[in-house]
Amino acid sequence: MTEKDFMETYSVPELVMEDFIQYAQLYNTSISLPGYRDEIATIIKSSLAEQLYDTEAKIKILNQQDRMIQKVLELNK
């Protein structure tokens, strides 16, 4: 899978989300899945992108969710 394909089409599977929550609970971390589902998925996806590609790929994914970055890009057009 190319970096572009990963960025555009990959979504974190439900099983990975559940495994992450279980792992976090081992360390007494309280995570409310419904409240932070999108944020957790973005962080997992960005971490995978960094491991598969590079740090720039991670930053691109994180910036997609950053409202300030999106506004700057919009104003720059």
Secondary structure, 3 states (H helix, E strand, C coil): CCHHHHHHHCCCCHHHHHHHHHHHHHCCCCCCHHHHHHHHHHHHHHHHHHHHCCHHHHHHHHHHCCHHHHHHHHHHC
